[in-house]
Amino acid sequence: MRRACLGWRAVLDSAAMEFQEIAQQDGIIQVTLDGKPLTCLVCGNNSYHERNSMLNTRVREFFNIAWTGDKATNFVCTKCGYVF
């Protein structure tokens, strides 16, 4: 039996969720996914700071081209520091 292989982009597109950031004071945000608040897994808090990070690979680091890597948005819990 042969199975079709879906690329990661097709999987992500099929699992796409509605994403919304609600700005609060001092750079603090609340995040909702499909209308439900994003709640910290550690402390139950629902307010975050946003930051961006680079997704590097060993190959990119070896050839000194890490700056060409993909970027990710991280949400850092304001209460305990857990990173989503």
HELIX and SHEET records of a PDB file:
HELIX    1   1 TRP A    8  SER A   14  1                                   7    
HELIX    2   2 ARG A   58  PHE A   62  1                                   5    
HELIX    3   3 ALA A   66  THR A   68  5                                   3    
SHEET    1   A 3 PHE A  19  ALA A  23  0                                        
SHEET    2   A 3 ILE A  29  LEU A  33 -1                                        
SHEET    3   A 3 LYS A  36  PRO A  37 -1                                        
SHEET    1   B 2 TYR A  48  LEU A  55  0                                        
SHEET    2   B 2 ASP A  70  CYS A  77 -1                                        
END                                                                             
